[in-house]
């Protein structure tokens, strides 16, 4: 159910073999990361402050730690200002997220806002098939400091947009801008992924029916990303629904991650939240999706799904 960029083969550049193109691309990415890291290590403090996003106030808990980690590890792709315009961005098949203007995509809340845990998870594990590397070497304080800084980039973007929206006679003062911007980036309704109820039994027919009603218009009846809807994201950029039969899925393909994608949707994309479904209905969709993906199901449910297919074939 994720509306994300599907894998697409890219044409060779300048007539080079695909392997040479891939090698040159990753050499440029590596150079860009090393270059930005070198700036962080070598520039004097007065110069380094020019690399910090305008309007940023050092964290009371982490000081400048998050900003320094961002400069060293993220700015080469996401840009110093967080707008997805880093020097390595042009080398990537999947555009880096614009933190300043776009919402965070992978969330576990019912109000469309990422929790601290959501951001830390993304930082630690990266994004499979999204060209964002994992960062398992960060300790807890470093991961939290980096998450805090990225959220601050998003908040400062809200400050700018709110100031533009409420201008002239309706202008907000600085305190009001600060208060509203914090509300926009703070998750008010986070949740823990619930377990299926004791009475839950996976049912291929129920899952298929829910998928047809909710997902097929974008992902196609067989989950191949070939639904009839023409899709664009919040910025007006055309996107292609994920082919669920081709793993891995960028937001994670565990049952828990699929549950969050279905329940909370993917902010900034046409993938809506599903507040009207019960938890067990979402679990039916999760397990039908895993079936489409060819993933093993949990607690012996794979066998029951296979038996249902066999039974359907006999009828």
C-alpha positions in Angstrom: 0.0 0.0 0.0 2.9 2.4 -0.1 2.7 5.1 -2.7 6.4 5.5 -3.3 8.7 5.6 -6.3 8.9 2.2 -7.8 12.2 0.7 -9.0 12.9 1.9 -12.5 15.9 1.0 -14.6 17.8 4.1 -15.7 19.3 4.6 -19.2 23.1 4.5 -19.5 24.7 7.9 -19.4 27.1 9.1 -22.1 27.1 5.6 -23.7 28.8 4.1 -20.7 28.1 0.5 -19.6 25.6 0.4 -16.7 28.3 -1.0 -14.3 30.6 2.0 -15.1 27.7 4.5 -14.6 26.9 2.9 -11.2 30.5 3.0 -10.1 31.0 6.6 -11.2 27.8 7.6 -9.4 28.8 6.0 -6.1 32.3 7.5 -6.4 30.7 10.9 -6.6 28.4 10.2 -3.7 31.4 9.1 -1.6 33.4 12.1 -2.6 30.5 14.4 -1.6 30.1 12.8 1.8 33.9 13.0 2.4 33.9 16.6 1.3 31.1 17.6 3.6 32.7 15.7 6.5 36.0 17.4 5.9 34.3 20.8 6.1 32.8 19.8 9.4 36.2 18.7 10.8 38.4 21.5 9.4 36.5 24.7 9.2 37.0 27.2 12.1 34.0 27.6 14.3 33.1 31.0 12.8 33.0 29.5 9.4 31.2 26.3 10.5 28.3 28.4 11.8 27.7 29.4 8.2 26.8 25.8 7.5 24.1 25.8 10.1 20.5 26.4 9.0 19.5 30.0 9.5 17.3 30.5 12.6 18.6 27.3 14.4 19.0 27.6 18.1 21.3 25.0 19.7 19.4 22.2 21.6 19.2 22.6 25.4 19.9 18.9 25.7 22.4 18.1 22.9 23.8 21.5 22.0 25.3 21.6 18.5 25.7 17.8 18.3 22.7 17.2 16.0 23.8 20.0 13.6 27.3 18.7 13.4 26.1 15.1 12.7 23.8 16.4 10.0 26.6 18.3 8.3 28.9 15.3 8.4 26.3 12.6 7.4 23.3 14.1 5.7 23.9 17.5 4.1 25.7 16.0 1.1 22.4 14.6 -0.1 19.7 16.5 1.8 21.4 19.9 1.6 22.6 22.3 4.3 19.1 23.8 4.4 17.4 20.4 4.3 15.7 21.0 1.0 17.0 17.9 -0.7 19.5 19.9 -2.7 22.8 18.6 -1.5 25.8 18.3 -3.9 25.2 14.5 -4.2 21.5 14.7 -4.9 21.9 14.7 -8.7 23.6 11.3 -8.5 20.7 9.6 -6.8 17.8 7.8 -8.6 15.5 8.5 -5.6 15.5 12.2 -4.7 16.5 13.0 -1.1 13.7 14.1 1.1 13.1 17.9 1.4 12.9 18.2 5.2 12.2 21.9 5.0 9.0 21.7 3.0 7.8 18.1 3.1 6.3 16.0 5.9 8.1 13.0 7.1 6.8 9.9 5.3 7.2 6.9 7.7 5.2 7.5 10.8 3.4 5.7 13.7 0.8 8.3 14.7 -2.8 9.1 13.9 -2.2 12.8 13.2 0.3 12.5 10.3 3.3 13.6 12.3 6.5 11.5 12.9 7.4 10.6 16.5 10.9 10.8 17.8 11.1 7.0 17.6 10.0 7.1 13.9 12.9 9.5 13.1 15.5 7.6 15.1 14.4 4.4 13.4 14.8 5.9 9.9 18.2 7.2 10.9 19.4 4.0 12.3 18.1 1.6 9.6 18.2 3.9 6.6 15.8 3.3 3.7 16.2 0.1 1.8 15.9 0.8 -1.9 15.8 4.5 -1.2 19.6 5.0 -1.3 19.7 6.2 2.3 22.4 4.3 4.2 21.9 3.0 7.7 23.8 4.5 10.6 24.1 1.8 13.2 27.3 3.3 14.6 25.4 6.2 16.2 24.9 5.9 19.9 21.5 6.7 21.4 22.3 10.3 22.2 23.7 10.9 18.7 20.7 9.4 17.0 18.3 11.4 19.1 20.3 14.6 18.6 20.3 14.1 14.8 16.5 13.4 14.9 15.9 16.5 16.9 17.9 18.6 14.4 16.1 17.2 11.4 12.7 17.9 13.1 13.9 21.5 13.7 14.6 21.9 10.0 11.0 20.9 9.4 9.7 23.2 12.0 11.7 26.2 10.6 10.1 25.4 7.3 6.7 25.7 9.0 7.7 29.0 10.5 8.4 30.4 7.0 5.2 29.0 5.5 3.0 30.3 8.3 4.6 33.7 8.1 3.8 33.8 4.4 0.2 32.5 5.0 -0.6 34.9 7.8 0.9 38.2 6.5 -0.4 41.8 6.3 -3.3 42.4 8.7 -3.4 38.8 9.7 0.3 38.6 10.6 1.3 36.5 13.5 3.9 37.6 16.0 7.0 35.6 16.7 5.6 33.9 19.7 2.5 32.7 17.8 4.6 31.5 14.9 6.8 29.5 17.4 3.7 28.0 19.1 1.9 26.9 16.0 5.1 25.6 14.3 5.8 23.4 17.3 2.2 22.1 17.2 2.7 21.2 13.5 5.8 19.0 14.1 4.8 17.4 17.4 3.1 14.0 17.2 0.0 14.2 19.5 -1.4 10.7 18.9 1.4 8.1 18.7 0.6 4.5 19.0 2.3 1.1 19.5 1.5 -1.4 16.9 -1.1 -3.7 18.4 -1.1 -7.5 18.2 -4.0 -9.2 16.4 -6.9 -10.0 18.6 -7.2 -13.5 20.1 -10.1 -14.2 17.7 -8.1 -13.1 14.6 -7.7 -15.7 11.9 -6.0 -14.7 8.6 -8.3 -15.1 5.7 -7.1 -14.7 2.1 -10.6 -13.8 0.8 -11.1 -11.1 3.4 -7.7 -9.7 2.7 -8.2 -9.7 -1.0 -11.6 -8.0 -0.7 -10.1 -5.2 1.6 -7.2 -4.8 -0.8 -9.5 -4.5 -3.8 -11.6 -1.8 -2.0 -8.7 0.2 -0.6 -5.5 -0.4 -2.5 -6.1 -1.7 -6.0 -6.9 1.7 -7.6 -3.2 2.6 -7.1 -1.4 -0.6 -6.6 -3.4 -2.7 -9.1 -5.5 -5.8 -8.5 -2.4 -8.0 -8.2 -0.3 -5.4 -6.3 2.1 -4.8 -9.2 1.7 -1.0 -9.0 -0.3 -0.8 -12.2 -3.6 0.7 -10.9 -5.5 3.2 -13.1 -4.9 6.2 -10.8 -2.4 8.8 -12.0 -0.5 9.9 -8.9 1.4 13.0 -7.7 2.9 13.8 -4.4 2.2 16.9 -2.3 4.7 18.9 -4.3 3.0 17.9 -7.6 5.7 15.4 -8.6 4.4 12.4 -10.5 5.0 9.2 -8.5 4.3 5.5 -9.2 2.6 3.2 -6.7 4.9 0.6 -5.2 5.0 -2.8 -6.9 4.3 -4.9 -3.8 5.4 -8.1 -5.5 9.0 -6.8 -5.8 10.7 -6.6 -2.4 12.2 -4.7 -0.6 9.7 -1.9 0.2 11.4 1.3 1.1 9.6 1.9 4.3 10.3 -1.6 5.6 8.5 -4.8 4.9 8.1 -6.3 8.4 4.5 -6.9 9.5 4.8 -4.0 12.0 6.0 -1.6 9.4 3.3 -2.6 6.9 0.7 -2.1 9.7 1.9 1.5 10.3 1.9 2.3 6.6 -1.7 1.1 6.2 -3.0 2.7 9.4 -1.2 6.0 9.2 -0.7 6.3 5.4 2.3 8.1 4.0 2.1 11.9 4.5 2.9 13.9 1.5 1.8 11.2 -0.9 -1.7 10.0 -2.2 -1.4 7.0 0.3 -4.2 7.8 2.8 -4.5 6.8 6.4 -7.2 4.2 7.2 -8.9 5.4 10.4 -12.1 3.5 9.6 -10.5 0.1 9.7 -10.3 -2.0 12.8 -6.9 -3.3 13.9 -7.9 -6.9 12.8 -8.9 -5.6 9.3 -5.6 -3.9 9.0 -3.9 -7.1 10.0 -5.9 -8.9 7.2 -4.4 -6.4 4.8 -1.0 -6.8 6.2 -1.0 -10.5 5.7 -2.5 -10.3 2.3 0.2 -7.9 1.3 2.9 -10.2 2.7 1.3 -12.9 0.6 1.6 -10.7 -2.5 5.2 -10.0 -1.6 6.0 -13.7 -1.3 7.0 -13.1 2.4 6.6 -15.8 5.0 3.7 -15.2 7.4 3.9 -15.5 11.1 2.9 -18.2 13.6 2.1 -20.9 11.0 -0.3 -18.7 9.1 1.6 -19.3 5.8 0.2 -22.9 5.8 -3.4 -21.7 6.3 -3.0 -19.2 3.4 -1.6 -21.9 1.1 -4.4 -24.3 2.1 -7.0 -21.6 1.2 -5.5 -21.2 -2.3 -5.6 -25.0 -2.7 -9.2 -25.1 -1.6 -10.1 -22.3 -4.0 -8.5 -24.2 -6.8 -10.6 -27.2 -6.1 -13.8 -25.2 -6.1 
